[in-house]
Amino acid sequence: MPNIFQIEGSVFLVVSLVLLAVKIFALVTALMFSPDHYRAADKLTKPAWVAILGIGAAAQVLMPDVRSLINLAFTIAAFVYLADVRPALRSLHQR
C-alpha cells in the first residue's frame, strides 16, 4: 500500500509536467507570430514574450517544484499569454 508521501510526490510530478507542457506550448506559439503582429495587437513585444516564456520553461525544468513563487509567476505569465495575447494575435493572423 503506497503511503501518502508517494501519492503526493506523484501528484506534484503530474502537475509539474502539465505546467511545463503549458509553458512550452505558450513559448512555441509565441515564436510562430511575427513581431509586426505583436505591434498591431498593441501587446508586449515578441522578444519580451519569448524571453518571459522561455525563462519560465527553463525555470520549470531547473526547479520543478510547482509551489515555488518563481514558477507560480511564470505560470501566471504563460496563462496570461494564452488567454489574452494569443487570441489577439490569432485574430490578426486570420484577417
C-alpha positions as CSV (number, residue, x, y, z in Angstrom):
1,M,0.0,0.0,0.0
2,P,1.5,3.3,-1.0
3,N,2.0,5.9,1.6
4,I,0.7,9.5,1.5
5,F,4.1,10.9,0.5
6,Q,4.4,8.7,-2.6
7,I,0.9,9.8,-3.7
8,E,1.8,13.4,-3.0
9,G,5.0,13.1,-5.0
10,S,3.2,11.5,-7.9
11,V,0.6,14.3,-7.9
12,F,3.3,17.0,-7.9
13,L,5.1,15.3,-10.7
14,V,2.0,15.2,-12.9
15,V,1.2,18.8,-12.1
16,S,4.7,19.8,-12.8
17,L,4.7,18.0,-16.2
18,V,1.4,19.6,-17.2
19,L,2.6,23.1,-16.3
20,L,5.8,22.5,-18.2
21,A,3.7,21.4,-21.3
22,V,1.6,24.6,-21.0
23,K,4.7,26.8,-20.8
24,I,6.4,25.1,-23.8
25,F,3.1,25.3,-25.8
26,A,2.9,29.0,-25.0
27,L,6.6,29.5,-26.0
28,V,6.2,27.7,-29.3
29,T,3.0,29.6,-30.2
30,A,4.8,32.9,-29.3
31,L,7.5,32.1,-31.7
32,M,5.1,31.5,-34.6
33,F,3.9,35.1,-34.9
34,S,5.9,37.9,-36.4
35,P,6.9,41.0,-34.4
36,D,4.5,43.0,-36.5
37,H,1.6,41.0,-35.2
38,Y,2.5,41.9,-31.6
39,R,2.8,45.6,-32.5
40,A,-0.5,45.5,-34.4
41,A,-2.3,43.9,-31.4
42,D,-0.8,46.5,-29.1
43,K,0.8,43.9,-26.9
44,L,4.2,43.5,-25.3
45,T,6.9,42.8,-28.0
46,K,7.7,39.4,-29.3
47,P,11.2,39.3,-27.8
48,A,9.8,40.2,-24.4
49,W,7.1,37.4,-24.5
50,V,9.6,34.9,-25.9
51,A,12.1,35.8,-23.1
52,I,9.4,35.6,-20.4
53,L,8.0,32.3,-21.6
54,G,11.5,30.8,-22.3
55,I,12.8,31.7,-18.9
56,G,9.6,30.3,-17.4
57,A,10.0,27.0,-19.1
58,A,13.7,26.9,-18.1
59,A,12.8,27.7,-14.5
60,Q,10.3,24.9,-14.6
61,V,12.9,22.4,-15.8
62,L,15.6,23.6,-13.3
63,M,13.2,24.0,-10.3
64,P,10.3,21.6,-10.8
65,D,8.7,22.4,-7.5
66,V,5.4,23.9,-8.6
67,R,4.9,25.5,-5.2
68,S,7.8,28.0,-5.7
69,L,7.0,31.6,-6.2
70,I,9.1,31.9,-9.3
71,N,7.2,29.0,-11.0
72,L,3.9,30.5,-9.9
73,A,4.8,33.9,-11.5
74,F,5.9,32.3,-14.8
75,T,2.8,30.0,-14.9
76,I,0.6,33.1,-14.5
77,A,2.5,34.8,-17.3
78,A,2.0,31.7,-19.6
79,F,-1.7,31.7,-18.8
80,V,-2.0,35.5,-19.5
81,Y,-0.2,34.9,-22.8
82,L,-2.6,32.1,-23.7
83,A,-5.8,33.9,-22.6
84,D,-5.1,37.4,-23.8
85,V,-2.2,37.8,-26.2
86,R,-2.5,34.6,-28.3
87,P,-6.2,35.2,-29.2
88,A,-5.4,38.8,-30.2
89,L,-2.5,37.6,-32.4
90,R,-4.6,34.9,-33.9
91,S,-7.4,37.3,-34.8
92,L,-4.9,39.5,-36.7
93,H,-3.4,36.5,-38.4
94,Q,-6.7,35.3,-39.7
95,R,-7.5,38.5,-41.5
